[in-house]
Structures are given as structure tokens and as C-alpha cells.
Amino acid sequence: MADIIKNRSEILFLYDVTDANPNGDPNDENKPRIDEETGVNIVTDVRLKRTVRDYLYEYKKQDIFIREERDEKGKLKTKEERLKDYDSPNDNVLLEKCIDLRLFGATTAVEDNRMTFTGPVQFKYGRSLHRVDLTFVKGTTVMPSDKAKEQGTFTERYILPYSLIAFYGVVNETAAATQGIPLTEADIDLLMEAIWHGTKNLISGSKFGQIPRFLMQVIYNKGENFYLGELDKRLILRSDLEDKAIRKISDVKIDISRLVADLAANKDKISKIRLKVDDHINFLKDGKDVKIDAVLKEAEFKVKFFEF
């Protein structure tokens, strides 16, 4: 296929959460995950991949292997039953049909067939750029929980009044090539769209209130066995408020001084940079308010905006 990926790239994604739970821990009362030492909010890579899978399946009608599928009786299908949904359990057939396997890989053992692929696209855990304020909310329900009760019961949940989260990931063209994974440029375009719009479309009781703010893909030259790494750690959140008092995107500015400097120092290795920027996020460079696309163009990068 002509459009199989040939370039390595890095992904940096910022989104925020208001009065919601971005990723509950089922082993701890479904509380938002928080690093006890730093007070920073943590979101697993599994949560982001689920967001991508759900968007691609529900909105783009892509075939997704790792998802909840129920039989005619309403029971969840097993791995064996999911494989029977396809014409063949052959690895190549599954890779060609299921975009999530091409992106993230999978390990599935069924009878004599063992499918093991390391996904070319990998994300670290997302982390908030500031300490967060965990809040316990208690309410009541109108309907009683059983016939013996004449009034509603109490509801309890934990939320974060605000969290600005950064995710970092890598698209590894070598991992795709060595495993024979036919990951295409079109697949990556769909991934980027799913990261942005999938986050915004998480409209549920616990997730409603998530807004994508910034998405960047740094694409390296073909054959360049290099990437900067840890783009998320090259950002600094600036605010006049204490971390836990932050409540909205206008309370903060993102200092991109180090990020731009490190990109510029490796400009000869970079093919282009693609961006999606929410109108409400503000950036700083060297203490001055800036537009990130203007700064990158001034540094003579080829900059393109995502068109989704």
C-alpha cells in the first residue's frame, strides 16, 4: 500500500476537565486517579485508547476488535466468539479489518491461535500540569432502591473541579514495518481526529465537561531514527492562582519556551508539524503572549492545521 507510514512522529495532546471524573480507579471507590506524592491527576493510556476506539466505531463506522459486543441474549461475547465474527481468525485478516489493532496492537490467545502485536502507537499516562482539588459530592435520588423504602437514596461521587491534562505519545513506523502491520497515513489521520473529537464527545454523567484544547503532531523526516521524547515535560503551566484554585482554562497560560527551543534545536530532523488549537487556550514564550503557530512558523517550521 502506497500510504503505509514511513515517518516517525510524536503526539502532544492537552484537554481539560471541569466538574467531572476523567478516569476513576475501581479499586478506590472510583475516585479520580491522583498521585499521592504530587497531587497530580493521572489518566491511563487505556482510557485514551478507549476514547479513540469508541469514536472510531460510533462516529466513523470503523471496525474495532477490542470493544464490548453482546450476543442475542445480551451476554458479552468472549474472545473466541469475537473471532468468529470475522471470516478468518488469521492475523493479517484481523489487522486489515480492525483499525484499533493496527494502531494499538493486541495480545489474544484462542485455542491454537495466538495473536501478539506491539502497537505502533503508544501513549504514556496522561498527567495534569498542576495539582488538583479532589471534591466529594453527595446528592439524593428520587426513586427508592427497593420496595420497602418510601423515599430516594443518597448518591455519592468524586469529581475534579478542574484538571488540565497532557498526554504524550509516539507513532513508531519501525514497529509497524517489522511486524508487518499495515498502518497507513489515513489511519493516523483518523487517530488524531478521534483524540480530539472523541474527547469532546464523552458525554456521560462522569465524563461530560471534557474539552480538547491543543493537539500537536511532530513528524520527523523519513528514515530519521530519532525523536525528542517527553514533549509534555517541556511545557510549564503559569497561573496567578494556587494550583488547586484553578477552575477554568482562562486561569492559566502554557509556557512553550522550552518546547519551541528544543524543537528548533532539532529542526533539521523535522519534516513538518501539524496543529489543532482551541481558541481559549493561551500560550507564553519568553514571558510574552504568543500564538504557537506563529512562533513555529517564525522558527521556519512547516506548519499545517488539522482539517477535522
C-alpha positions as a Markdown table, in Angstrom:
| # | Residue | x | y | z |
|---|---|---|---|---|
| 1 | Met | 0.0 | 0.0 | 0.0 |
| 2 | Ala | 1.4 | 3.4 | -1.1 |
| 3 | Asp | 0.4 | 5.3 | 2.1 |
| 4 | Ile | 1.9 | 2.9 | 4.7 |
| 5 | Ile | 3.5 | 5.2 | 7.3 |
| 6 | Lys | 7.2 | 5.8 | 6.8 |
| 7 | Asn | 7.8 | 8.7 | 9.2 |
| 8 | Arg | 8.1 | 8.6 | 13.0 |
| 9 | Ser | 6.1 | 11.2 | 14.8 |
| 10 | Glu | 5.3 | 12.4 | 18.3 |
| 11 | Ile | 1.9 | 13.5 | 19.7 |
| 12 | Leu | 1.2 | 16.1 | 22.3 |
| 13 | Phe | -2.4 | 16.5 | 23.5 |
| 14 | Leu | -3.9 | 18.8 | 26.1 |
| 15 | Tyr | -7.5 | 18.7 | 27.3 |
| 16 | Asp | -9.3 | 19.9 | 30.4 |
| 17 | Val | -12.0 | 18.5 | 32.7 |
| 18 | Thr | -14.5 | 20.6 | 34.6 |
| 19 | Asp | -16.6 | 19.1 | 37.4 |
| 20 | Ala | -16.0 | 15.5 | 36.2 |
| 21 | Asn | -14.0 | 12.3 | 36.7 |
| 22 | Pro | -11.6 | 11.8 | 33.8 |
| 23 | Asn | -10.6 | 8.3 | 34.9 |
| 24 | Gly | -11.9 | 6.6 | 38.0 |
| 25 | Asp | -10.0 | 3.9 | 39.9 |
| 26 | Pro | -12.3 | 0.9 | 40.5 |
| 27 | Asn | -10.1 | -0.2 | 43.4 |
| 28 | Asp | -10.5 | 3.1 | 45.2 |
| 29 | Glu | -14.2 | 4.0 | 45.2 |
| 30 | Asn | -13.9 | 5.0 | 41.5 |
| 31 | Lys | -12.1 | 8.2 | 42.7 |
| 32 | Pro | -10.1 | 10.2 | 40.0 |
| 33 | Arg | -6.6 | 8.8 | 40.0 |
| 34 | Ile | -4.2 | 11.1 | 41.8 |
| 35 | Asp | -0.5 | 10.8 | 42.5 |
| 36 | Glu | -0.4 | 10.9 | 46.4 |
| 37 | Glu | 3.1 | 12.5 | 46.4 |
| 38 | Thr | 2.5 | 15.3 | 43.9 |
| 39 | Gly | -1.3 | 15.8 | 43.9 |
| 40 | Val | -1.3 | 15.5 | 40.1 |
| 41 | Asn | -4.2 | 13.9 | 38.3 |
| 42 | Ile | -3.4 | 10.7 | 36.4 |
| 43 | Val | -5.3 | 9.3 | 33.4 |
| 44 | Thr | -4.2 | 5.9 | 32.0 |
| 45 | Asp | -3.3 | 5.3 | 28.4 |
| 46 | Val | -6.1 | 2.7 | 28.3 |
| 47 | Arg | -8.7 | 5.5 | 28.9 |
| 48 | Leu | -7.4 | 7.5 | 26.0 |
| 49 | Lys | -7.4 | 4.4 | 23.7 |
| 50 | Arg | -10.9 | 3.6 | 24.8 |
| 51 | Thr | -11.9 | 7.1 | 23.8 |
| 52 | Val | -10.3 | 6.6 | 20.4 |
| 53 | Arg | -11.9 | 3.2 | 19.8 |
| 54 | Asp | -15.4 | 4.4 | 20.8 |
| 55 | Tyr | -15.2 | 7.4 | 18.5 |
| 56 | Leu | -13.9 | 5.5 | 15.5 |
| 57 | Tyr | -16.6 | 2.8 | 16.0 |
| 58 | Glu | -19.6 | 5.0 | 16.7 |
| 59 | Tyr | -18.9 | 8.0 | 14.5 |
| 60 | Lys | -16.6 | 6.8 | 11.7 |
| 61 | Lys | -18.0 | 3.3 | 11.4 |
| 62 | Gln | -14.6 | 1.7 | 11.7 |
| 63 | Asp | -14.3 | -2.0 | 12.7 |
| 64 | Ile | -13.0 | -2.2 | 16.2 |
| 65 | Phe | -11.8 | -5.5 | 17.7 |
| 66 | Ile | -11.4 | -4.5 | 21.4 |
| 67 | Arg | -14.9 | -3.5 | 22.3 |
| 68 | Glu | -18.0 | -4.7 | 24.2 |
| 69 | Glu | -20.1 | -6.9 | 21.9 |
| 70 | Arg | -23.2 | -8.7 | 23.1 |
| 71 | Asp | -24.9 | -11.8 | 21.7 |
| 72 | Glu | -28.7 | -12.1 | 21.1 |
| 73 | Lys | -29.3 | -12.9 | 24.8 |
| 74 | Gly | -27.5 | -9.8 | 25.9 |
| 75 | Lys | -24.3 | -11.6 | 27.2 |
| 76 | Leu | -20.9 | -10.2 | 26.5 |
| 77 | Lys | -19.1 | -12.1 | 23.8 |
| 78 | Thr | -15.9 | -13.9 | 24.6 |
| 79 | Lys | -12.7 | -13.6 | 22.6 |
| 80 | Glu | -13.5 | -16.8 | 20.8 |
| 81 | Glu | -16.9 | -15.5 | 19.8 |
| 82 | Arg | -15.5 | -12.2 | 18.7 |
| 83 | Leu | -13.0 | -14.0 | 16.4 |
| 84 | Lys | -15.9 | -15.9 | 14.8 |
| 85 | Asp | -17.4 | -12.6 | 13.8 |
| 86 | Tyr | -14.7 | -12.4 | 11.2 |
| 87 | Asp | -14.3 | -14.5 | 8.1 |
| 88 | Ser | -11.0 | -15.8 | 9.4 |
| 89 | Pro | -9.0 | -15.7 | 12.7 |
| 90 | Asn | -5.9 | -15.1 | 10.6 |
| 91 | Asp | -3.8 | -12.3 | 12.0 |
| 92 | Asn | -3.5 | -10.5 | 8.6 |
| 93 | Val | -7.2 | -10.5 | 8.1 |
| 94 | Leu | -7.8 | -9.0 | 11.6 |
| 95 | Leu | -5.2 | -6.4 | 11.0 |
| 96 | Glu | -6.6 | -5.3 | 7.7 |
| 97 | Lys | -10.1 | -5.1 | 9.1 |
| 98 | Cys | -9.6 | -3.6 | 12.6 |
| 99 | Ile | -8.1 | -0.2 | 12.9 |
| 100 | Asp | -7.5 | -0.4 | 16.6 |
| 101 | Leu | -5.2 | -3.5 | 16.1 |
| 102 | Arg | -3.2 | -1.6 | 13.6 |
| 103 | Leu | -2.9 | 1.4 | 15.9 |
| 104 | Phe | -2.5 | -0.1 | 19.4 |
| 105 | Gly | -1.8 | -3.8 | 18.8 |
| 106 | Ala | -3.2 | -6.6 | 21.0 |
| 107 | Thr | -2.3 | -9.9 | 22.6 |
| 108 | Thr | -5.1 | -12.6 | 22.2 |
| 109 | Ala | -4.7 | -16.3 | 22.7 |
| 110 | Val | -7.5 | -18.5 | 21.4 |
| 111 | Glu | -7.0 | -22.3 | 21.1 |
| 112 | Asp | -4.1 | -22.7 | 18.7 |
| 113 | Asn | -4.1 | -19.1 | 17.5 |
| 114 | Arg | -2.0 | -16.5 | 19.4 |
| 115 | Met | -2.0 | -13.0 | 18.2 |
| 116 | Thr | 0.7 | -10.7 | 19.6 |
| 117 | Phe | 1.3 | -7.3 | 18.2 |
| 118 | Thr | 3.1 | -4.4 | 19.8 |
| 119 | Gly | 1.1 | -1.4 | 18.7 |
| 120 | Pro | 3.0 | 1.2 | 16.6 |
| 121 | Val | 1.1 | 3.9 | 18.6 |
| 122 | Gln | 1.8 | 4.1 | 22.3 |
| 123 | Phe | 0.9 | 6.7 | 24.9 |
| 124 | Lys | 2.3 | 7.4 | 28.4 |
| 125 | Tyr | -0.1 | 8.0 | 31.2 |
| 126 | Gly | -1.7 | 11.5 | 31.0 |
| 127 | Arg | -0.9 | 13.8 | 33.8 |
| 128 | Ser | -2.3 | 17.2 | 34.9 |
| 129 | Leu | 0.0 | 20.1 | 34.6 |
| 130 | His | -0.9 | 21.2 | 38.1 |
| 131 | Arg | -2.1 | 19.8 | 41.5 |
| 132 | Val | -5.8 | 19.1 | 41.5 |
| 133 | Asp | -8.6 | 19.5 | 44.1 |
| 134 | Leu | -10.5 | 16.3 | 44.8 |
| 135 | Thr | -14.1 | 17.0 | 45.7 |
| 136 | Phe | -16.7 | 14.7 | 47.2 |
| 137 | Val | -20.3 | 15.3 | 46.0 |
| 138 | Lys | -23.3 | 13.9 | 47.7 |
| 139 | Gly | -26.9 | 14.1 | 46.5 |
| 140 | Thr | -30.2 | 12.2 | 46.5 |
| 141 | Thr | -32.2 | 10.2 | 44.1 |
| 142 | Val | -36.0 | 10.5 | 43.6 |
| 143 | Met | -36.6 | 6.7 | 43.3 |
| 144 | Pro | -36.1 | 4.4 | 46.3 |
| 145 | Ser | -33.7 | 1.5 | 46.0 |
| 146 | Asp | -36.3 | -1.2 | 46.9 |
| 147 | Lys | -40.0 | -1.6 | 47.6 |
| 148 | Ala | -39.6 | -1.2 | 51.4 |
| 149 | Lys | -38.4 | 2.3 | 51.1 |
| 150 | Glu | -40.6 | 5.3 | 50.7 |
| 151 | Gln | -38.0 | 7.8 | 49.7 |
| 152 | Gly | -35.0 | 8.1 | 47.5 |
| 153 | Thr | -31.4 | 7.1 | 48.5 |
| 154 | Phe | -28.2 | 9.1 | 48.6 |
| 155 | Thr | -25.8 | 9.3 | 45.7 |
| 156 | Glu | -22.1 | 9.8 | 46.2 |
| 157 | Arg | -19.3 | 10.5 | 43.7 |
| 158 | Tyr | -15.9 | 12.1 | 43.5 |
| 159 | Ile | -15.1 | 14.8 | 40.9 |
| 160 | Leu | -12.3 | 17.2 | 40.0 |
| 161 | Pro | -13.5 | 20.8 | 39.8 |
| 162 | Tyr | -10.7 | 21.3 | 37.2 |
| 163 | Ser | -7.8 | 19.4 | 35.6 |
| 164 | Leu | -5.7 | 20.3 | 32.6 |
| 165 | Ile | -4.2 | 17.1 | 31.4 |
| 166 | Ala | -1.3 | 16.5 | 29.0 |
| 167 | Phe | -0.9 | 13.2 | 27.0 |
| 168 | Tyr | 2.3 | 12.3 | 25.1 |
| 169 | Gly | 2.6 | 9.5 | 22.6 |
| 170 | Val | 4.8 | 8.2 | 19.7 |
| 171 | Val | 3.9 | 6.7 | 16.3 |
| 172 | Asn | 6.7 | 4.2 | 15.6 |
| 173 | Glu | 7.0 | 3.4 | 11.9 |
| 174 | Thr | 9.7 | 0.8 | 12.7 |
| 175 | Ala | 7.4 | -1.2 | 15.0 |
| 176 | Ala | 4.8 | -1.3 | 12.2 |
| 177 | Ala | 7.2 | -2.4 | 9.5 |
| 178 | Thr | 9.0 | -5.1 | 11.5 |
| 179 | Gln | 5.7 | -6.7 | 12.5 |
| 180 | Gly | 4.0 | -6.3 | 9.1 |
| 181 | Ile | 1.3 | -4.1 | 10.5 |
| 182 | Pro | -0.3 | -2.2 | 7.5 |
| 183 | Leu | -0.7 | 1.1 | 9.4 |
| 184 | Thr | -1.5 | 3.9 | 7.0 |
| 185 | Glu | -1.4 | 7.7 | 7.0 |
| 186 | Ala | -5.2 | 7.6 | 6.7 |
| 187 | Asp | -5.2 | 5.6 | 10.0 |
| 188 | Ile | -3.1 | 8.2 | 11.7 |
| 189 | Asp | -5.4 | 11.0 | 10.4 |
| 190 | Leu | -8.4 | 9.1 | 11.9 |
| 191 | Leu | -6.5 | 8.6 | 15.2 |
| 192 | Met | -5.8 | 12.4 | 15.5 |
| 193 | Glu | -9.5 | 13.2 | 14.7 |
| 194 | Ala | -10.6 | 10.6 | 17.3 |
| 195 | Ile | -8.3 | 12.0 | 20.0 |
| 196 | Trp | -9.8 | 15.5 | 19.5 |
| 197 | His | -13.5 | 14.8 | 18.8 |
| 198 | Gly | -13.7 | 11.6 | 20.8 |
| 199 | Thr | -12.7 | 13.5 | 24.0 |
| 200 | Lys | -15.3 | 16.2 | 23.3 |
| 201 | Asn | -18.0 | 13.5 | 22.7 |
| 202 | Leu | -17.5 | 11.8 | 26.0 |
| 203 | Ile | -21.0 | 12.9 | 27.1 |
| 204 | Ser | -21.8 | 10.9 | 30.2 |
| 205 | Gly | -22.5 | 11.6 | 33.8 |
| 206 | Ser | -18.9 | 11.2 | 34.9 |
| 207 | Lys | -17.1 | 12.4 | 31.7 |
| 208 | Phe | -19.2 | 15.3 | 30.5 |
| 209 | Gly | -17.1 | 18.5 | 30.8 |
| 210 | Gln | -14.0 | 17.4 | 28.9 |
| 211 | Ile | -12.8 | 19.8 | 26.2 |
| 212 | Pro | -9.8 | 19.3 | 23.8 |
| 213 | Arg | -7.5 | 22.4 | 23.9 |
| 214 | Phe | -4.4 | 21.6 | 22.0 |
| 215 | Leu | -3.1 | 18.8 | 19.7 |
| 216 | Met | 0.3 | 18.7 | 18.0 |
| 217 | Gln | 2.0 | 16.1 | 15.8 |
| 218 | Val | 5.7 | 16.5 | 15.2 |
| 219 | Ile | 6.5 | 14.5 | 12.1 |
| 220 | Tyr | 10.2 | 13.6 | 11.5 |
| 221 | Asn | 12.0 | 13.1 | 8.2 |
| 222 | Lys | 11.6 | 9.7 | 6.5 |
| 223 | Gly | 14.3 | 7.3 | 7.8 |
| 224 | Glu | 15.1 | 9.6 | 10.7 |
| 225 | Asn | 15.7 | 7.2 | 13.7 |
| 226 | Phe | 15.1 | 10.0 | 16.2 |
| 227 | Tyr | 12.5 | 11.7 | 18.4 |
| 228 | Leu | 12.7 | 14.2 | 21.1 |
| 229 | Gly | 10.7 | 12.4 | 23.8 |
| 230 | Glu | 8.7 | 13.7 | 26.7 |
| 231 | Leu | 7.1 | 16.7 | 24.9 |
| 232 | Asp | 4.7 | 17.0 | 27.8 |
| 233 | Lys | 7.5 | 17.7 | 30.2 |
| 234 | Arg | 8.7 | 20.6 | 28.0 |
| 235 | Leu | 5.5 | 22.6 | 29.0 |
| 236 | Ile | 5.1 | 24.7 | 32.1 |
| 237 | Leu | 1.7 | 25.9 | 33.4 |
| 238 | Arg | 1.7 | 29.5 | 34.6 |
| 239 | Ser | -1.1 | 31.0 | 36.7 |
| 240 | Asp | -1.6 | 33.7 | 39.3 |
| 241 | Leu | -3.7 | 31.3 | 41.3 |
| 242 | Glu | -2.6 | 28.4 | 43.5 |
| 243 | Asp | -2.9 | 25.1 | 41.7 |
| 244 | Lys | -5.9 | 23.8 | 43.5 |
| 245 | Ala | -7.7 | 27.1 | 43.0 |
| 246 | Ile | -7.6 | 26.9 | 39.2 |
| 247 | Arg | -11.1 | 26.4 | 37.8 |
| 248 | Lys | -11.0 | 27.3 | 34.0 |
| 249 | Ile | -8.7 | 27.5 | 31.0 |
| 250 | Ser | -8.5 | 31.3 | 31.2 |
| 251 | Asp | -6.9 | 30.9 | 34.7 |
| 252 | Val | -3.7 | 29.5 | 33.1 |
| 253 | Lys | -1.2 | 30.1 | 30.4 |
| 254 | Ile | 1.0 | 27.5 | 28.9 |
| 255 | Asp | 4.7 | 28.3 | 28.6 |
| 256 | Ile | 6.1 | 26.8 | 25.5 |
| 257 | Ser | 9.6 | 28.4 | 25.6 |
| 258 | Arg | 11.5 | 25.1 | 26.2 |
| 259 | Leu | 9.3 | 23.1 | 23.8 |
| 260 | Val | 10.0 | 25.5 | 20.9 |
| 261 | Ala | 13.7 | 25.8 | 21.8 |
| 262 | Asp | 14.1 | 22.0 | 21.8 |
| 263 | Leu | 12.2 | 21.6 | 18.5 |
| 264 | Ala | 14.3 | 24.4 | 16.9 |
| 265 | Ala | 17.5 | 22.8 | 18.0 |
| 266 | Asn | 16.5 | 19.7 | 16.0 |
| 267 | Lys | 14.8 | 21.4 | 13.1 |
| 268 | Asp | 16.9 | 19.6 | 10.5 |
| 269 | Lys | 15.3 | 16.3 | 11.6 |
| 270 | Ile | 11.7 | 17.5 | 11.4 |
| 271 | Ser | 9.6 | 17.3 | 8.3 |
| 272 | Lys | 6.5 | 19.2 | 9.5 |
| 273 | Ile | 4.3 | 20.0 | 12.5 |
| 274 | Arg | 0.5 | 19.6 | 12.5 |
| 275 | Leu | -1.7 | 21.5 | 14.9 |
| 276 | Lys | -5.2 | 21.9 | 16.3 |
| 277 | Val | -5.7 | 24.7 | 18.7 |
| 278 | Asp | -8.7 | 25.7 | 20.7 |
| 279 | Asp | -9.4 | 29.4 | 20.7 |
| 280 | His | -9.5 | 29.7 | 24.5 |
| 281 | Ile | -6.0 | 28.3 | 25.4 |
| 282 | Asn | -3.2 | 30.9 | 25.9 |
| 283 | Phe | 0.5 | 30.4 | 25.3 |
| 284 | Leu | 3.6 | 32.2 | 26.6 |
| 285 | Lys | 7.1 | 32.3 | 25.2 |
| 286 | Asp | 9.9 | 34.1 | 26.9 |
| 287 | Gly | 7.3 | 35.8 | 29.1 |
| 288 | Lys | 5.2 | 37.1 | 26.2 |
| 289 | Asp | 1.8 | 36.1 | 25.0 |
| 290 | Val | 2.1 | 34.3 | 21.6 |
| 291 | Lys | 0.3 | 32.2 | 19.1 |
| 292 | Ile | 2.0 | 28.9 | 18.9 |
| 293 | Asp | 1.6 | 28.5 | 15.1 |
| 294 | Ala | 3.1 | 32.0 | 14.5 |
| 295 | Val | 6.1 | 31.1 | 16.8 |
| 296 | Leu | 6.7 | 27.8 | 14.9 |
| 297 | Lys | 6.5 | 29.5 | 11.5 |
| 298 | Glu | 8.9 | 32.2 | 12.7 |
| 299 | Ala | 11.3 | 29.3 | 13.6 |
| 300 | Glu | 10.9 | 28.2 | 9.9 |
| 301 | Phe | 8.9 | 25.0 | 10.6 |
| 302 | Lys | 6.4 | 23.8 | 8.0 |
| 303 | Val | 3.2 | 24.1 | 9.9 |
| 304 | Lys | -0.2 | 22.7 | 8.9 |
| 305 | Phe | -3.5 | 22.7 | 10.7 |
| 306 | Phe | -5.6 | 19.5 | 11.1 |
| 307 | Glu | -8.7 | 19.9 | 8.9 |
| 308 | Phe | -11.2 | 17.9 | 11.1 |
